[in-house]
């Protein structure tokens, strides 16, 4: 997987859109199954620090670190070409989001925003950095 190529970069951004839709569907499912109510969205979690960390850390790791490893490390780059690995990463991404609803729905929403923002930032940084480097060379 080479995010410095325009086609792969655009596909990566499209995948971010697909994940955003999946997050939305899980949100609607959690609401319809009454795992989440408007009262739980207004309520504060027991530990604000734990809620922030549970949303931020996996969001950054799965959103920013994974594509960085796939891009710059040969071992991970080889792994990223295997469909089973890609499916596992996607399952882990959406599964983490769904699991965070059981801790507190606000934590899941924090995770979703951090994941999406860090993924777009990382993809743009890799692609833009390669364009700047080639323009300066």
C-alpha positions, -999 to +999 in steps of 0.1 A: +000+000+000+016+032-011-002+064+000+022+086-020+003+075-052-027+096-061-050+066-066-042+050-033-045+083-015-080+089-030-090+053-021-077+059+014-099+090+017-129+071+003-123+044+029-124+071+056-159+080+042-169+043+044-158+041+080-177+072+088-208+057+074-201+025+094-197+046+126-230+062+118-247+029+113-234+015+146-246+047+163-281+042+149-280+006+158-270+014+194-297+039+196-324+016+182-313-012+206-314+013+234-278+007+243-276+044+241-303+070+250-302+108+249-298+107+287-266+088+284-252+113+259-260+141+283-246+123+314-209+126+324-189+094+325-176+082+359-141+092+350-136+120+324-099+112+321-106+075+314-133+084+289-109+108+271-080+083+271-103+054+259-114+076+230-081+092+222-055+064+224-072+038+202-084+066+178-048+078+173-033+043+172-058+029+146-062+062+127-027+075+125-002+048+135-015+019+114-013+038+080+021+052+090+034+016+097+019+003+065+035+031+045+070+032+060+079-002+073+085-030+048+071-058+071+039-040+077+036-030+040+038-066+030+011-075+055-012-047+042-014-064+009-032-094+025-070-092+025-072-110+059-050-083+075-070-055+060-103-071+071-089-076+106-078-040+109-113-028+097-130-052+121-108-039+149-116-003+140-154-007+139-153-033+168-135-008+190-161+018+183-190-006+190-173-018+222-168+017+235-206+022+236-207-003+265-183+019+285-199+052+276-214+065+243-195+098+246-162+078+246-173+061+213-180+094+197-147+108+208-130+077+194-148+082+161-139+118+157-102+112+167-100+082+144-114+100+114-094+132+119-061+114+125-066+091+095-073+121+072-043+140+087-019+111+083-030+103+047-028+139+037+006+142+054+021+112+037+007+122+003+015+159+007+049+152+020+058+130-010+046+158-033+066+184-016+097+162-015+094+154-052+089+191-060+120+201-041+141+173-056 
